C-alpha cells in the first residue's frame, strides 16, 4: 500500500439528504481514498478539523457500475465512503455549518 498523507485521505464530503440528517447525531460522511484504512481516516479528520475527536469510523466500498454509450461498454470507478462519528464533547465540523 502506498504511503498516504492525511490530506490525501479525505477526498470530498458527501452531501445528500441522508448524510445531512445524520449530522445532528454528529455523524459526517466523506468520500475517502480507496486504500485508506480506518485509523488513517480517523487521524486525517482529527488533523484537518481542529477540536474534533473521532469516536468511530464505518467504511463501505462501492463497486463501479457498468455504463454504456452506444456499443462501447465501460465501467465507472470504484469508491470508498466513510461515516465518521464524533464524540459528544467534540466540536462540530465547520465545513457543513452553512448548509
CNS distance restraints for C-alpha pairs under 8 A (distance, minus, plus):
assign (resid   1 and name CA) (resid  35 and name CA) 7.08 0.50 0.50
assign (resid   4 and name CA) (resid   8 and name CA) 6.03 0.50 0.50
assign (resid   4 and name CA) (resid   9 and name CA) 6.60 0.50 0.50
assign (resid   4 and name CA) (resid  36 and name CA) 7.61 0.50 0.50
assign (resid   5 and name CA) (resid   9 and name CA) 6.71 0.50 0.50
assign (resid   6 and name CA) (resid  10 and name CA) 7.49 0.50 0.50
assign (resid   6 and name CA) (resid  40 and name CA) 7.12 0.50 0.50
assign (resid   6 and name CA) (resid  41 and name CA) 7.74 0.50 0.50
assign (resid   6 and name CA) (resid  43 and name CA) 7.00 0.50 0.50
assign (resid   6 and name CA) (resid  44 and name CA) 4.53 0.50 0.50
assign (resid   6 and name CA) (resid  47 and name CA) 7.46 0.50 0.50
assign (resid   6 and name CA) (resid  48 and name CA) 7.82 0.50 0.50
assign (resid   7 and name CA) (resid  44 and name CA) 6.71 0.50 0.50
assign (resid   7 and name CA) (resid  48 and name CA) 7.47 0.50 0.50
assign (resid   8 and name CA) (resid  33 and name CA) 7.19 0.50 0.50
assign (resid   9 and name CA) (resid  32 and name CA) 5.54 0.50 0.50
assign (resid   9 and name CA) (resid  33 and name CA) 5.16 0.50 0.50
assign (resid   9 and name CA) (resid  36 and name CA) 6.28 0.50 0.50
assign (resid   9 and name CA) (resid  40 and name CA) 7.26 0.50 0.50
assign (resid   9 and name CA) (resid  41 and name CA) 6.46 0.50 0.50
assign (resid   9 and name CA) (resid  44 and name CA) 6.68 0.50 0.50
assign (resid  10 and name CA) (resid  30 and name CA) 6.69 0.50 0.50
assign (resid  10 and name CA) (resid  31 and name CA) 6.32 0.50 0.50
assign (resid  10 and name CA) (resid  32 and name CA) 4.55 0.50 0.50
assign (resid  10 and name CA) (resid  33 and name CA) 6.47 0.50 0.50
assign (resid  10 and name CA) (resid  41 and name CA) 7.23 0.50 0.50
assign (resid  10 and name CA) (resid  44 and name CA) 7.15 0.50 0.50
assign (resid  10 and name CA) (resid  45 and name CA) 7.91 0.50 0.50
assign (resid  11 and name CA) (resid  30 and name CA) 7.26 0.50 0.50
assign (resid  11 and name CA) (resid  31 and name CA) 5.52 0.50 0.50
assign (resid  11 and name CA) (resid  32 and name CA) 5.18 0.50 0.50
assign (resid  11 and name CA) (resid  33 and name CA) 6.63 0.50 0.50
assign (resid  12 and name CA) (resid  30 and name CA) 5.80 0.50 0.50
assign (resid  12 and name CA) (resid  31 and name CA) 5.36 0.50 0.50
assign (resid  12 and name CA) (resid  32 and name CA) 7.21 0.50 0.50
assign (resid  13 and name CA) (resid  29 and name CA) 6.08 0.50 0.50
assign (resid  13 and name CA) (resid  30 and name CA) 4.22 0.50 0.50
assign (resid  13 and name CA) (resid  31 and name CA) 5.95 0.50 0.50
assign (resid  14 and name CA) (resid  19 and name CA) 7.00 0.50 0.50
assign (resid  14 and name CA) (resid  29 and name CA) 5.51 0.50 0.50
assign (resid  14 and name CA) (resid  30 and name CA) 5.24 0.50 0.50
assign (resid  14 and name CA) (resid  31 and name CA) 6.41 0.50 0.50
assign (resid  15 and name CA) (resid  19 and name CA) 6.26 0.50 0.50
assign (resid  15 and name CA) (resid  20 and name CA) 6.54 0.50 0.50
assign (resid  15 and name CA) (resid  29 and name CA) 7.87 0.50 0.50
assign (resid  16 and name CA) (resid  20 and name CA) 6.06 0.50 0.50
assign (resid  17 and name CA) (resid  21 and name CA) 6.25 0.50 0.50
assign (resid  18 and name CA) (resid  22 and name CA) 6.45 0.50 0.50
assign (resid  19 and name CA) (resid  23 and name CA) 6.63 0.50 0.50
assign (resid  19 and name CA) (resid  27 and name CA) 7.83 0.50 0.50
assign (resid  19 and name CA) (resid  28 and name CA) 6.75 0.50 0.50
assign (resid  19 and name CA) (resid  29 and name CA) 6.20 0.50 0.50
assign (resid  20 and name CA) (resid  24 and name CA) 7.98 0.50 0.50
assign (resid  22 and name CA) (resid  26 and name CA) 6.85 0.50 0.50
assign (resid  22 and name CA) (resid  27 and name CA) 5.57 0.50 0.50
assign (resid  22 and name CA) (resid  28 and name CA) 7.19 0.50 0.50
assign (resid  23 and name CA) (resid  27 and name CA) 5.01 0.50 0.50
assign (resid  23 and name CA) (resid  28 and name CA) 5.93 0.50 0.50
assign (resid  26 and name CA) (resid  85 and name CA) 5.84 0.50 0.50
assign (resid  26 and name CA) (resid  86 and name CA) 5.54 0.50 0.50
assign (resid  26 and name CA) (resid  87 and name CA) 7.65 0.50 0.50
assign (resid  26 and name CA) (resid  88 and name CA) 7.93 0.50 0.50
assign (resid  26 and name CA) (resid  92 and name CA) 7.21 0.50 0.50
assign (resid  27 and name CA) (resid  83 and name CA) 6.38 0.50 0.50
assign (resid  27 and name CA) (resid  84 and name CA) 5.48 0.50 0.50
assign (resid  27 and name CA) (resid  85 and name CA) 4.45 0.50 0.50
assign (resid  27 and name CA) (resid  86 and name CA) 6.47 0.50 0.50
assign (resid  28 and name CA) (resid  83 and name CA) 5.58 0.50 0.50
assign (resid  28 and name CA) (resid  84 and name CA) 5.19 0.50 0.50
assign (resid  28 and name CA) (resid  85 and name CA) 6.58 0.50 0.50
assign (resid  29 and name CA) (resid  81 and name CA) 6.98 0.50 0.50
assign (resid  29 and name CA) (resid  82 and name CA) 5.67 0.50 0.50
assign (resid  29 and name CA) (resid  83 and name CA) 4.46 0.50 0.50
assign (resid  29 and name CA) (resid  84 and name CA) 6.26 0.50 0.50
assign (resid  30 and name CA) (resid  81 and name CA) 5.76 0.50 0.50
assign (resid  30 and name CA) (resid  82 and name CA) 5.34 0.50 0.50
assign (resid  30 and name CA) (resid  83 and name CA) 6.56 0.50 0.50
assign (resid  30 and name CA) (resid  84 and name CA) 7.89 0.50 0.50
assign (resid  31 and name CA) (resid  79 and name CA) 7.30 0.50 0.50
assign (resid  31 and name CA) (resid  80 and name CA) 5.95 0.50 0.50
assign (resid  31 and name CA) (resid  81 and name CA) 4.61 0.50 0.50
assign (resid  31 and name CA) (resid  82 and name CA) 6.35 0.50 0.50
assign (resid  32 and name CA) (resid  36 and name CA) 7.01 0.50 0.50
assign (resid  32 and name CA) (resid  41 and name CA) 7.77 0.50 0.50
assign (resid  32 and name CA) (resid  79 and name CA) 7.62 0.50 0.50
assign (resid  32 and name CA) (resid  80 and name CA) 5.64 0.50 0.50
assign (resid  32 and name CA) (resid  81 and name CA) 5.81 0.50 0.50
assign (resid  32 and name CA) (resid  82 and name CA) 6.61 0.50 0.50
assign (resid  33 and name CA) (resid  79 and name CA) 7.61 0.50 0.50
assign (resid  33 and name CA) (resid  80 and name CA) 6.59 0.50 0.50
assign (resid  34 and name CA) (resid  61 and name CA) 7.75 0.50 0.50
assign (resid  34 and name CA) (resid  78 and name CA) 7.82 0.50 0.50
assign (resid  34 and name CA) (resid  79 and name CA) 6.05 0.50 0.50
assign (resid  34 and name CA) (resid  80 and name CA) 5.26 0.50 0.50
assign (resid  36 and name CA) (resid  40 and name CA) 6.11 0.50 0.50
assign (resid  36 and name CA) (resid  41 and name CA) 6.69 0.50 0.50
assign (resid  37 and name CA) (resid  41 and name CA) 6.35 0.50 0.50
assign (resid  38 and name CA) (resid  42 and name CA) 6.15 0.50 0.50
assign (resid  38 and name CA) (resid  57 and name CA) 6.09 0.50 0.50
assign (resid  38 and name CA) (resid  58 and name CA) 7.53 0.50 0.50
assign (resid  38 and name CA) (resid  59 and name CA) 7.37 0.50 0.50
assign (resid  39 and name CA) (resid  43 and name CA) 6.19 0.50 0.50
assign (resid  40 and name CA) (resid  44 and name CA) 6.08 0.50 0.50
assign (resid  41 and name CA) (resid  45 and name CA) 6.25 0.50 0.50
assign (resid  41 and name CA) (resid  57 and name CA) 7.62 0.50 0.50
assign (resid  41 and name CA) (resid  82 and name CA) 7.95 0.50 0.50
assign (resid  42 and name CA) (resid  46 and name CA) 6.34 0.50 0.50
assign (resid  42 and name CA) (resid  54 and name CA) 6.26 0.50 0.50
assign (resid  42 and name CA) (resid  56 and name CA) 7.74 0.50 0.50
assign (resid  42 and name CA) (resid  57 and name CA) 6.92 0.50 0.50
assign (resid  42 and name CA) (resid  84 and name CA) 7.77 0.50 0.50
assign (resid  43 and name CA) (resid  47 and name CA) 6.12 0.50 0.50
assign (resid  44 and name CA) (resid  48 and name CA) 5.93 0.50 0.50
assign (resid  45 and name CA) (resid  49 and name CA) 5.95 0.50 0.50
assign (resid  45 and name CA) (resid  52 and name CA) 7.50 0.50 0.50
assign (resid  45 and name CA) (resid  54 and name CA) 7.64 0.50 0.50
assign (resid  46 and name CA) (resid  50 and name CA) 6.54 0.50 0.50
assign (resid  46 and name CA) (resid  51 and name CA) 7.35 0.50 0.50
assign (resid  46 and name CA) (resid  52 and name CA) 5.52 0.50 0.50
assign (resid  46 and name CA) (resid  53 and name CA) 6.08 0.50 0.50
assign (resid  46 and name CA) (resid  54 and name CA) 6.98 0.50 0.50
assign (resid  49 and name CA) (resid  93 and name CA) 6.53 0.50 0.50
assign (resid  51 and name CA) (resid  90 and name CA) 6.35 0.50 0.50
assign (resid  51 and name CA) (resid  91 and name CA) 5.49 0.50 0.50
assign (resid  52 and name CA) (resid  86 and name CA) 6.97 0.50 0.50
assign (resid  52 and name CA) (resid  87 and name CA) 7.99 0.50 0.50
assign (resid  52 and name CA) (resid  90 and name CA) 4.94 0.50 0.50
assign (resid  52 and name CA) (resid  91 and name CA) 5.19 0.50 0.50
assign (resid  52 and name CA) (resid  92 and name CA) 6.92 0.50 0.50
assign (resid  52 and name CA) (resid  93 and name CA) 7.39 0.50 0.50
assign (resid  53 and name CA) (resid  86 and name CA) 5.73 0.50 0.50
assign (resid  53 and name CA) (resid  87 and name CA) 5.90 0.50 0.50
assign (resid  53 and name CA) (resid  90 and name CA) 5.40 0.50 0.50
assign (resid  53 and name CA) (resid  91 and name CA) 7.76 0.50 0.50
assign (resid  54 and name CA) (resid  84 and name CA) 6.87 0.50 0.50
assign (resid  54 and name CA) (resid  85 and name CA) 5.94 0.50 0.50
assign (resid  54 and name CA) (resid  86 and name CA) 4.42 0.50 0.50
assign (resid  54 and name CA) (resid  87 and name CA) 5.94 0.50 0.50
assign (resid  54 and name CA) (resid  90 and name CA) 7.97 0.50 0.50
assign (resid  55 and name CA) (resid  84 and name CA) 7.75 0.50 0.50
assign (resid  55 and name CA) (resid  85 and name CA) 5.51 0.50 0.50
assign (resid  55 and name CA) (resid  86 and name CA) 5.05 0.50 0.50
assign (resid  55 and name CA) (resid  87 and name CA) 5.18 0.50 0.50
assign (resid  56 and name CA) (resid  84 and name CA) 6.21 0.50 0.50
assign (resid  56 and name CA) (resid  85 and name CA) 5.41 0.50 0.50
assign (resid  56 and name CA) (resid  86 and name CA) 7.20 0.50 0.50
assign (resid  57 and name CA) (resid  82 and name CA) 6.60 0.50 0.50
assign (resid  57 and name CA) (resid  83 and name CA) 5.79 0.50 0.50
assign (resid  57 and name CA) (resid  84 and name CA) 4.68 0.50 0.50
assign (resid  57 and name CA) (resid  85 and name CA) 6.27 0.50 0.50
assign (resid  58 and name CA) (resid  82 and name CA) 5.59 0.50 0.50
assign (resid  58 and name CA) (resid  83 and name CA) 5.13 0.50 0.50
assign (resid  58 and name CA) (resid  84 and name CA) 6.55 0.50 0.50
assign (resid  59 and name CA) (resid  80 and name CA) 7.01 0.50 0.50
assign (resid  59 and name CA) (resid  81 and name CA) 5.66 0.50 0.50
assign (resid  59 and name CA) (resid  82 and name CA) 4.35 0.50 0.50
assign (resid  59 and name CA) (resid  83 and name CA) 6.33 0.50 0.50
assign (resid  60 and name CA) (resid  80 and name CA) 5.73 0.50 0.50
assign (resid  60 and name CA) (resid  81 and name CA) 5.37 0.50 0.50
assign (resid  60 and name CA) (resid  82 and name CA) 6.50 0.50 0.50
assign (resid  61 and name CA) (resid  78 and name CA) 7.48 0.50 0.50
assign (resid  61 and name CA) (resid  79 and name CA) 6.05 0.50 0.50
assign (resid  61 and name CA) (resid  80 and name CA) 4.49 0.50 0.50
assign (resid  61 and name CA) (resid  81 and name CA) 6.49 0.50 0.50
assign (resid  62 and name CA) (resid  78 and name CA) 5.76 0.50 0.50
assign (resid  62 and name CA) (resid  79 and name CA) 5.34 0.50 0.50
assign (resid  62 and name CA) (resid  80 and name CA) 6.01 0.50 0.50
assign (resid  62 and name CA) (resid  81 and name CA) 7.80 0.50 0.50
assign (resid  63 and name CA) (resid  77 and name CA) 7.39 0.50 0.50
assign (resid  63 and name CA) (resid  78 and name CA) 4.64 0.50 0.50
assign (resid  63 and name CA) (resid  79 and name CA) 6.72 0.50 0.50
assign (resid  64 and name CA) (resid  75 and name CA) 5.90 0.50 0.50
assign (resid  64 and name CA) (resid  76 and name CA) 4.68 0.50 0.50
assign (resid  64 and name CA) (resid  77 and name CA) 4.96 0.50 0.50
assign (resid  64 and name CA) (resid  78 and name CA) 4.47 0.50 0.50
assign (resid  64 and name CA) (resid  79 and name CA) 7.51 0.50 0.50
assign (resid  65 and name CA) (resid  75 and name CA) 5.56 0.50 0.50
assign (resid  65 and name CA) (resid  76 and name CA) 5.43 0.50 0.50
assign (resid  65 and name CA) (resid  77 and name CA) 7.77 0.50 0.50
assign (resid  66 and name CA) (resid  73 and name CA) 6.96 0.50 0.50
assign (resid  66 and name CA) (resid  74 and name CA) 5.83 0.50 0.50
assign (resid  66 and name CA) (resid  75 and name CA) 4.48 0.50 0.50
assign (resid  66 and name CA) (resid  76 and name CA) 6.55 0.50 0.50
assign (resid  67 and name CA) (resid  73 and name CA) 5.96 0.50 0.50
assign (resid  67 and name CA) (resid  74 and name CA) 5.36 0.50 0.50
assign (resid  67 and name CA) (resid  75 and name CA) 5.63 0.50 0.50
assign (resid  67 and name CA) (resid  76 and name CA) 7.01 0.50 0.50
assign (resid  68 and name CA) (resid  72 and name CA) 5.87 0.50 0.50
assign (resid  68 and name CA) (resid  73 and name CA) 4.53 0.50 0.50
assign (resid  68 and name CA) (resid  74 and name CA) 6.14 0.50 0.50
assign (resid  69 and name CA) (resid  73 and name CA) 6.57 0.50 0.50
assign (resid  86 and name CA) (resid  90 and name CA) 6.30 0.50 0.50
assign (resid  93 and name CA) (resid  97 and name CA) 7.28 0.50 0.50
assign (resid  94 and name CA) (resid  98 and name CA) 7.99 0.50 0.50
